[in-house]
Amino acid sequence: LRPFNNLIDTIHRIYETHNLKLRLRGRFTSEVNSLIDSFNRMLDELQKKDDVITAAKQNIEDSISVANRVLVSKLPTRNEFDTVFSASAICWKPRDIVGGDVYWLKDFGGRIYLACIDCTGHGVPGSFIAMMALSSFEKIPHTTYEWLDLRDVVETIHSNFQEQFTSTDVGISFKDGFALSLFCFDKGNESVSFVGMGQDALVKEESGAVLIQKGNRKAIGYGDYFSAESLLVHQRAWRAEDTYFIYTDGLTTQV
């Protein structure tokens, strides 16, 4: 029974250490030798496949690390938030190192814009859509953000995103897009406007009361068309004591 006990012991050690380099040794009867040789050949094949999987995993992780650096470079810095707001907090924890949930902040002088974006997909595919979403914001002229109504700003973001998926001659439907929460802090009017596209927001007043800022059901992109005039926009006085919360469904469904 010694060779069979050795086989059982080797199987246990492989299970405990995950070491596929272990092999059975010894020569016994022809039947037992055949069993040992077959077991060792099986380990040889498993080790080859494990080496391939390990190399592929490393390549994927290296690619994701690059995607993470690119995506993070497009996000507003902690210093930008500290410059604009008296207090702020950010929770950004992608499920797969990178993903489709991002945020955007810009101070144009007369107005400050803050956005929370939830794109199609997770991981690297989601991060690609997120980069295109951020590009849709960055392509808009400074004057548009400063002077146009918030509805028109959202329509321009929508159009910019659509153009990245469709040619100028042939309009083809696509199934990618993003939900959006967008605040506009107007310094001149001392007002705060909010528009949600598939997302809501919260406002906590000094009294402790929390108000839900309901968003529109329609999101950005997805090959759809919408009229800016039909968008619901919330507007209120800008009070220093108020606290504003914007978030993706990653918070409400995961936490």
N, C-alpha and C positions, 0 to 999 in steps of 0.2 A: 504493500500500500504506500510505500515511501514516495514514489513518483507522483501519485495522485495527491498526497498531502502537500508535496512541493507545488503542484499546480494550484491547489486551493490557496496556499500561502501566497503564491505570486499574484493571484487574482486579487486577494485582499490588499496586498501592498500597492498594486496598481490603482485600486479604488481609493486608497487612503492618500497616496502621494501624487496621483495623476501622472506618474512617470511611465511613459510608454516605451522607455528604453530597456526596461527589465525583460529578461529572457530566461526560459527554462534551460538547464544544462543537465547532461548525463545521458548515458546510453543504457537502455534496458531491453526488454523484449521488443520484437519488431512491431507489435501492435502498439505498445506504449510509445516507442520511438516515433511512430507515425503520428500519434496524437500530439506529442511534444513538437514535432516539426510543423504540424498544421497550426498549432497554437502560436508558435514563433512567427510563422509567415503571416498570420492574421495581425499580430502586433506590428510587423514591418509595414503592412498596408495602412494600418491605423495611424502609425507615426508619420508616414508620408502625407496622409490627408490632414493630419493635425498641423504639420509644418506649412502646408499650403494655406490652411485656414488662418494660422497665426500671421503669416506674411500678408494675407489679404486684409486682416483686421488692422495690422499696423499701417498699411497704405490708406485705409479708410480713415483711421484716426488722424493721420498726418493731414489728409485733405480737409477733415472737419476742423482741425486746428487752424489751418489757413483761412477757411471760411469764417471762423470765429473772429480772427484778427481783423479781417476785412469788415465784417458786420459791426464789430465794436467801434471801429474807427469812424463809422457813420453816425454813431449815437452821440447825443449831447453829453458833454462832460459834467462832472460834479461841480466844477468851477462855474460853468455857465448857469446852472441852477442857482448857485449861491449868489451870483451877480444879479439875477433877476428877481428872486423871491427871498423874503425874510426867513422862511423855513421851508424845507421840502424833504421828502423821503421817496426813494425809488426801490422797488423790489423787481429785479429782472433775473429770472432763473429759468432759462430754456431747459426743456426736458431732455433734449439731445445735444447739449453744448451750444448749438445754434438752433434757431427756429424762426417762426413767422411772426412772433410778437415783438414789436419794437416801439420806441417812442421818439418824439421829435419836438424840439424847442427852438424858437427863433424870436429875437427881439429886433423889430424893424424900426425902432425909434418911437413912433407914435402908438404902435400896437405890439403886443406880445402874443404869440401863438404857441399853444401846447397841445400836442396830439398823442393819442395812444392808439396803436394800430395792431390789428389781429389778422394776419394773412392766411391764405389757403395753405394747408399742409404743415408738416413738422420737419425738424432736422434740416438738412442741406436744401431740399426742395423748397421748404418754407422760407429759408433765409434768402433764396434767390428772389422769391416773390416780394419779400420784405425790402430788398435792395431796390426793386423796381418801384415799390410803393414810395420809398423815401425819395427816389429820383423824381417821382411825380410832384412832390412838394418842392424840390429844389429847382425845378424848371420854371416855376412861376416867377414873374418879375416882381421886384421889390414894391413897385407902385400898386400892383394888384392886391397885395396883402395890406397895404396902407390905406387904400381908398375904397375898395369894392366891398359890397355887402357880403356877410359871411356865407350866404347861400351861393353867391357867385364864385367865391373862393373854392367851395366844395365842388361845384360843377366843373371848375377848371382842373382841380385835382383828378376828378373822375375822367375828364377828357384826356388828360396827359397819360393816365394809366391805360386807358383804352388804346391810345395810339401806339403803345409799345407792343400790343398784341395783334393789331390789325394793320393791313396795308392801306395806303391812301385810296387805292382804286377799288379794292374788294373788301367789303365788311364781312368778316367771318366771326361766328360766335365762338366764345371761349368760356371756360368754366373756372377761371381764377379771379381772385379779387381780395378785398379786405374789409373788415369792419373798422369803423373809425369813431373815436371820440375826440372832438376838437373844441378847445376853449380859445376865445379871443379876448384878451384883456386890453381894453381901449383906454389909454392914459388920458387922452383929451376929454372924452365923455365920462370918464371914471365909471365905466360900465364893463360888465362881463357877459359875453355871449357864448352860448354853447349849442353845437349841433352834433347829434349822434347819428351814425349810419350803421345800424345793426348793433349799437351799443348804447348803454345809458351812462350816466354819471351821477355823483352824489355831491351835495353841498351841505356842509355842517356849519350852522350859524353860531354866533357867539352864545346864544341862549342854550345851545346844545341840541336844538332841533335839526333833524337831518331831512333834506329835501331831495327827492329823486328827480333828476333831469332826464325825462324820457327821450330816447332817440327815435329816429325814423327806422322803420323795419328794413328798408332797402340798404344794401351795402354798396361799396364802391366796386366797379368793374363787373365781372361775370357776364360781359357782353350785353348788359342791360342799358336802357336809356331812362333818364328821369329828368323832370323839369325842376329847375332851381326854385321856381315860385312855389312849388308844392311842399318844400322842405319845412319841417317844424324847427324853429330856432327859439331857444330860451334866452332872455336877456334880463339882467338884474343890476342893481347898483354895485359898484366895486367897493366892498368893505374890507378893511385891513384884517378884521377879526375872523372872517370867513375862511373855511378850509375846503379845498376842492379835491375830489377823488375821481380819478379815471383809471380804468382797469379793463382787462380782457376777460373772456370767460375762463381763462386759465386759472383765475383767482376763484371765481364762483363755483366752478365744477371740480377743480382739483383740491382746493383747500376747504 
